[in-house]
């Protein structure tokens, strides 16, 4: 290893993993979690900033929803180039750069967040915070390369869950500031994160590694775009991660707009759902490792449909307690589904390799190659689900003054996700014969139903 580059990396080799690989992979995982956590906090900044924007700012609820929707959109689109940056520049190198880049939107927000600033300026700064959303894609692609298949559900779930916690943490910081200094002092929130960004970049530089075997593969990217499973998994990820990030950005504003909560009252509730959703994401990955990602994902969407129906009924009845219970359940379930769907990605493409007649290392190489390329696309499309949720809320509030129409749309969408999961990954035309893969220590099926 020279200049923090590791030339040989064979995580599926039991001896290599036990003697050297696991220790290095875990170290990279912990610092990846920290850096991604800060990235999510910056991406989520405007879900907090809008709570500080009282009448003096001259921005109506629809305008506030559009601010957070803009941050969501940029964070989704930027995930595609961030995915391929890891192989081009190295996981450690890109993590350092992408962390330092967060100083730009955070510093600009510190400079302009005050009454009298134009809406266009707020829109530009909100768009720049989307850089924090891109960090998720590069981080997940990087960690995916470090771990063997049998550990990916746990590792990817922990990496993503630790990053997702950045959403409730920044909301807790906002709550603390509103509760102590008051709503006129949003710059304190930003002042907290500026030094943390620097700490994250320094930690990545000191303790993370680049993997030389990970190389850009334009052919893999083209093949992933053409693969039907890429777009099916992207659709399912819209339902899980899109729900998590969309609700996380909009929850506080919904409480203010529909239920008349003050900034302090809204901030005291908004962090609960994202926190639960983040904490259970590794659980979703671990359950998928044990029982199969498709089964866990199907059960999750069924429960999300029930929760969305609960929120819809509570909205019509104007019941805040029932509304909160249903909404928090949606957060927790979306986190569980995030873990199970992301576990499915490498397993789907490994199973596809066996379906093509590949075996052993050739099948595993096929799975790593395509899953790494597909993750960025799937993550980007999934994050666009958050944009859809924020725009649905914006239109619903503009049309009827509440989110009732949006909740009905969410229920229908979760039913569609259930149907797709069952039809593609669980409705087996015939019993699949298991193919032993002794090198990986797992039994792989030709049929992707067990992914």
C-alpha positions in Angstrom: 0.0 0.0 0.0 1.4 3.4 -1.0 -0.2 6.7 -0.6 -3.2 5.1 1.1 -3.8 2.8 -1.9 -4.4 -0.9 -1.4 -3.3 -2.9 -4.4 -4.7 -6.4 -3.4 -8.3 -6.7 -2.1 -10.1 -10.1 -2.0 -12.8 -9.9 0.6 -14.4 -13.2 -0.6 -11.2 -15.1 0.3 -11.8 -16.3 3.9 -8.1 -16.3 4.8 -7.5 -12.8 3.5 -10.7 -11.5 5.2 -9.8 -13.0 8.5 -6.1 -12.0 8.6 -6.3 -8.5 7.1 -9.4 -7.6 5.2 -12.0 -7.3 8.0 -9.9 -5.0 10.1 -9.3 -2.6 7.2 -12.9 -2.8 6.0 -14.4 -2.0 9.4 -12.0 1.0 9.8 -13.1 2.4 6.5 -16.8 1.7 7.3 -16.7 3.7 10.6 -15.2 6.8 9.0 -17.4 6.5 6.0 -20.4 6.6 8.3 -19.1 9.8 10.0 -18.5 11.6 6.7 -21.8 10.5 5.2 -23.6 11.5 8.4 -22.3 15.1 7.9 -23.3 15.0 4.3 -26.9 14.0 5.1 -27.0 16.8 7.7 -26.0 19.4 5.2 -28.4 18.0 2.6 -31.2 18.3 5.2 -30.3 21.8 6.3 -33.3 23.4 4.6 -35.7 21.1 6.4 -34.5 23.0 9.5 -33.9 26.4 8.0 -37.5 26.8 6.8 -38.7 26.4 10.5 -36.7 29.6 11.2 -38.3 31.5 8.3 -41.1 33.5 9.9 -43.3 36.1 8.2 -40.4 38.6 7.9 -38.8 36.3 5.3 -41.8 36.7 3.0 -41.9 33.0 1.9 -45.2 31.2 1.9 -45.6 27.4 2.6 -45.6 26.5 -1.1 -42.3 28.4 -1.5 -40.8 26.6 1.5 -41.8 23.2 0.1 -40.1 24.2 -3.2 -36.9 25.1 -1.3 -36.6 21.7 0.2 -37.7 20.0 -3.1 -34.8 21.8 -4.8 -32.3 20.4 -2.4 -33.8 17.0 -2.9 -33.6 17.2 -6.7 -30.0 18.3 -6.8 -29.0 15.7 -4.2 -30.6 13.0 -6.3 -29.2 14.0 -9.7 -25.6 14.4 -8.4 -25.6 10.9 -7.1 -24.9 9.5 -10.6 -21.5 11.2 -11.1 -20.6 10.7 -7.4 -21.0 6.9 -7.9 -18.3 6.8 -10.6 -16.0 9.2 -8.8 -15.0 6.5 -6.4 -13.4 4.4 -9.0 -11.9 7.4 -10.8 -10.3 9.1 -7.9 -10.3 6.5 -5.1 -12.7 6.1 -2.2 -10.6 7.9 0.4 -9.6 10.8 -2.0 -13.2 11.4 -3.1 -14.5 11.3 0.5 -12.0 14.0 1.5 -12.9 16.2 -1.4 -16.7 15.7 -1.2 -16.6 16.5 2.5 -14.7 19.7 2.0 -17.1 20.7 -0.7 -19.8 20.9 1.9 -18.2 24.0 3.2 -19.5 25.9 0.2 -23.3 25.5 0.7 -23.0 25.7 4.5 -20.9 28.8 4.4 -23.2 30.5 1.9 -26.2 29.6 4.0 -24.5 31.2 7.0 -23.9 34.4 5.0 -27.4 34.9 3.5 -29.9 33.4 6.0 -31.7 36.6 7.2 -34.8 38.5 6.4 -34.6 40.6 3.2 -32.6 38.0 1.2 -34.2 37.3 -2.1 -36.0 34.0 -2.7 -33.8 33.3 -5.7 -30.7 33.5 -3.4 -32.3 31.0 -1.0 -33.2 28.7 -3.9 -29.6 28.8 -5.1 -28.1 28.0 -1.7 -30.7 25.2 -1.1 -29.7 23.7 -4.5 -26.0 23.7 -3.4 -26.8 21.7 -0.3 -27.7 18.9 -2.7 -23.9 18.1 -2.7 -24.5 16.4 0.7 -27.0 14.0 -0.9 -24.4 13.0 -3.5 -22.1 11.8 -0.7 -24.4 8.9 0.0 -23.9 7.4 -3.5 -20.1 7.5 -3.4 -20.0 6.3 0.2 -22.2 3.3 -0.5 -20.3 2.4 -3.7 -17.1 2.6 -1.8 -18.2 0.4 1.1 -19.8 -2.1 -1.2 -16.4 -2.8 -2.6 -14.8 -3.4 0.9 -17.1 -6.2 2.1 -17.9 -9.8 1.0 -21.4 -10.6 -0.2 -22.4 -12.3 3.1 -21.6 -9.1 5.0 -23.0 -6.5 2.6 -26.5 -6.3 4.1 -25.1 -5.5 7.5 -22.3 -3.2 6.2 -24.4 -1.2 3.7 -27.2 -1.0 6.2 -24.9 0.4 8.9 -23.2 2.8 6.5 -26.5 4.1 5.2 -28.2 4.1 8.6 -25.4 6.1 10.2 -25.6 8.6 7.4 -29.4 8.8 7.5 -29.1 9.8 11.2 -27.7 13.1 9.9 -31.3 14.0 9.2 -32.7 13.8 12.8 -29.4 15.1 14.2 -29.5 18.4 12.3 -33.2 18.7 13.3 -32.2 18.1 17.0 -29.6 20.9 16.6 -32.3 23.1 15.2 -34.6 22.3 18.1 -31.9 23.1 20.6 -31.2 26.5 18.9 -34.9 27.4 18.6 -35.5 26.3 22.2 -32.6 28.3 23.6 -31.6 31.2 21.3 -35.0 31.5 19.5 -36.1 31.4 15.9 -34.2 34.6 14.9 -30.9 32.8 15.2 -30.6 30.2 12.4 -26.9 30.9 11.9 -26.0 29.0 15.1 -27.1 25.8 13.4 -24.8 26.5 10.5 -21.9 27.5 12.8 -22.1 24.1 14.5 -21.6 22.3 11.2 -18.8 24.3 9.6 -16.1 22.9 11.9 -17.6 19.4 11.8 -17.2 19.3 8.1 -13.5 20.0 8.5 -13.1 17.3 11.1 -14.9 14.8 8.8 -12.5 15.6 5.9 -9.4 15.3 8.1 -10.6 11.9 9.5 -11.1 10.6 6.0 -7.7 11.7 5.0 -6.0 10.1 8.0 -7.9 6.8 8.4 -9.5 5.8 5.1 -8.0 3.9 2.1 -8.3 3.7 -1.7 -8.8 0.3 -3.4 -6.7 0.0 -6.5 -8.7 -3.0 -7.9 -11.8 -0.7 -8.2 -11.7 0.8 -11.6 -14.1 2.7 -13.7 -15.9 0.5 -16.2 -17.9 2.3 -18.8 -19.2 -1.0 -20.1 -20.6 -1.9 -16.7 -22.4 1.5 -16.5 -23.9 0.9 -20.0 -24.9 -2.7 -19.0 -26.4 -1.5 -15.8 -28.5 1.1 -17.6 -29.8 -1.6 -19.9 -30.5 -4.2 -17.1 -34.2 -4.4 -16.2 -33.4 -5.1 -12.6 -31.6 -1.8 -12.3 -34.9 0.1 -13.0 -37.0 -2.3 -11.0 -34.8 -1.9 -7.9 -34.8 1.9 -8.5 -38.6 1.9 -8.5 -38.7 0.0 -5.2 -36.0 2.3 -3.7 -38.3 5.3 -4.6 -40.8 3.7 -2.2 -38.3 3.2 0.6 -35.6 5.8 0.5 -37.7 8.3 -1.4 -40.2 8.1 1.4 -37.6 8.5 4.1 -35.9 11.6 2.7 -39.1 13.2 1.4 -40.9 12.8 4.7 -37.7 13.8 6.6 -37.5 17.1 4.7 -41.2 17.9 4.8 -42.5 16.6 8.2 -41.8 19.8 10.2 -43.3 22.0 7.6 -46.4 19.8 7.4 -46.9 20.1 11.2 -46.6 23.9 10.9 -48.8 24.3 7.9 -51.6 21.7 8.5 -51.7 21.5 12.3 -50.6 25.0 13.2 -47.6 24.0 15.3 -45.1 26.7 16.3 -41.4 26.4 15.1 -40.5 25.0 18.5 -43.4 22.6 18.7 -42.6 21.3 15.1 -38.9 21.0 15.8 -39.6 19.0 19.0 -41.4 16.3 16.9 -39.6 16.3 13.5 -36.5 14.4 14.6 -38.3 11.3 16.0 -39.4 9.7 12.7 -36.0 10.2 10.9 -34.1 8.9 14.0 -36.2 5.7 14.1 -35.9 5.2 10.3 -32.1 5.6 10.5 -31.7 3.3 13.5 -33.7 0.4 11.9 -32.0 0.6 8.5 -29.2 -1.8 9.6 -31.9 -4.1 11.0 -33.5 -4.2 7.6 -30.2 -5.2 6.0 -29.6 -7.9 8.7 -33.1 -9.3 8.2 -32.5 -9.4 4.5 -29.2 -11.3 5.0 -31.1 -13.9 7.0 -34.5 -14.2 5.4 -34.1 -12.7 1.9 -34.4 -9.0 0.9 -37.5 -9.5 -1.3 -39.6 -11.1 1.5 -38.6 -8.3 4.0 -39.3 -5.6 1.3 -42.7 -7.0 0.5 -43.7 -7.1 4.1 -42.4 -3.5 4.6 -44.5 -2.1 1.7 -47.6 -3.8 3.0 -47.1 -2.2 6.4 -46.3 1.2 4.8 -49.6 1.0 2.9 -51.4 0.5 6.2 -49.5 3.4 7.8 -50.3 5.7 4.9 -53.9 4.8 5.2 -53.7 5.7 8.9 -52.2 9.1 8.1 -54.9 9.7 5.5 -57.7 9.1 8.0 -56.0 11.2 10.6 -55.6 14.1 8.1 -59.3 13.9 7.2 -60.3 13.7 10.9 -57.8 16.4 12.0 -56.3 14.1 14.7 -52.8 15.1 15.5 -52.0 12.1 17.8 -53.1 9.5 15.2 -51.3 11.5 12.5 -48.1 11.4 14.4 -48.3 7.7 15.1 -48.9 6.9 11.4 -46.2 9.2 10.2 -43.6 7.9 12.6 -44.5 4.4 11.6 -43.9 5.4 8.0 -40.4 6.6 8.9 -39.5 3.4 10.8 -40.8 1.2 8.0 -39.1 3.2 5.3 -35.8 2.7 7.1 -36.4 -1.0 7.4 -37.1 -1.2 3.7 -34.1 0.9 2.8 -31.9 -1.8 4.4 -33.6 -4.7 2.7 -33.8 -3.1 -0.8 -30.1 -2.1 -0.8 -29.1 -5.6 0.2 -31.1 -6.9 -2.8 -28.9 -5.0 -5.3 -25.7 -7.0 -5.1 -27.6 -10.3 -4.6 -29.8 -9.7 -7.7 -26.8 -9.2 -9.9 -25.0 -12.1 -8.4 -28.0 -14.3 -9.1 -28.1 -12.9 -12.6 -24.5 -14.0 -13.1 -25.5 -17.6 -12.2 -28.5 -17.4 -14.6 -26.0 -16.5 -17.3 -24.1 -19.7 -16.6 -21.3 -18.2 -14.7 -19.8 -19.9 -11.6 -17.5 -19.1 -8.7 -15.4 -16.0 -9.0 -16.7 -15.2 -12.4 -20.2 -14.9 -11.1 -19.1 -12.9 -8.1 -17.1 -10.5 -10.3 -20.2 -10.1 -12.5 -22.2 -9.2 -9.4 -19.7 -6.7 -8.0 -19.2 -5.1 -11.4 -22.9 -4.5 -12.2 -24.1 -3.8 -8.6 -21.4 -1.1 -8.2 -22.5 0.6 -11.4 -26.2 0.2 -10.7 -26.1 1.6 -7.1 -25.6 5.2 -8.2 -28.5 5.0 -10.7 -30.7 3.3 -8.1 -29.8 5.8 -5.4 -30.4 8.7 -7.7 -33.8 7.6 -8.8 -34.7 6.6 -5.2 -33.8 10.1 -4.0 -36.1 11.6 -6.7 -38.9 9.9 -4.8 -38.2 12.5 -2.1 -38.7 15.2 -4.7 -42.0 13.7 -5.7 -43.2 13.6 -2.1 -42.3 17.3 -1.5 -43.9 18.3 -4.8 -47.0 16.2 -3.9 -47.3 18.1 -0.6 -46.8 21.4 -2.3 -49.6 20.8 -4.8 -51.9 19.3 -2.2 -51.5 22.3 0.1 -52.0 24.7 -2.8 -55.2 22.9 -4.0 -57.0 21.9 -0.7 -55.0 23.5 2.1 -53.9 20.1 3.5 -51.8 17.1 2.7 -54.8 14.7 2.3 -54.5 14.3 -1.5 -50.7 13.5 -1.1 -51.4 10.8 1.5 -53.9 9.1 -0.8 -51.3 9.1 -3.6 -48.6 7.6 -1.3 -51.0 4.8 -0.3 -51.6 3.9 -4.0 -47.9 4.0 -4.7 -47.0 1.6 -1.9 -49.6 -0.9 -3.2 -47.9 -0.7 -6.6 -44.5 -1.4 -4.9 -46.0 -4.4 -3.2 -47.2 -5.8 -6.6 -43.9 -5.3 -8.3 -41.9 -6.9 -5.5 -44.1 -9.9 -5.5 -44.4 -10.3 -9.3 -40.7 -10.0 -10.0 -38.9 -11.4 -7.0 -41.3 -13.7 -5.2 -43.7 -15.2 -7.8 -41.5 -18.1 -8.8 -42.4 -20.0 -12.0 -40.5 -23.1 -10.7 -38.4 -24.2 -7.9 -34.9 -22.9 -8.3 -32.1 -25.3 -7.8 -29.4 -24.1 -5.4 -25.9 -23.6 -6.8 -23.3 -24.1 -4.1 -20.7 -21.4 -4.0 -18.1 -22.7 -1.6 -15.6 -19.9 -2.1 -18.1 -17.4 -0.9 -19.5 -19.6 1.8 -23.0 -19.1 0.6 -25.6 -21.0 -1.5 -26.8 -18.9 -4.4 -30.0 -19.6 -6.4 -30.4 -19.1 -10.1 -33.8 -17.6 -9.5 -33.5 -14.1 -7.8 -36.5 -14.8 -5.6 -34.2 -15.4 -2.6 -32.4 -12.1 -2.9 
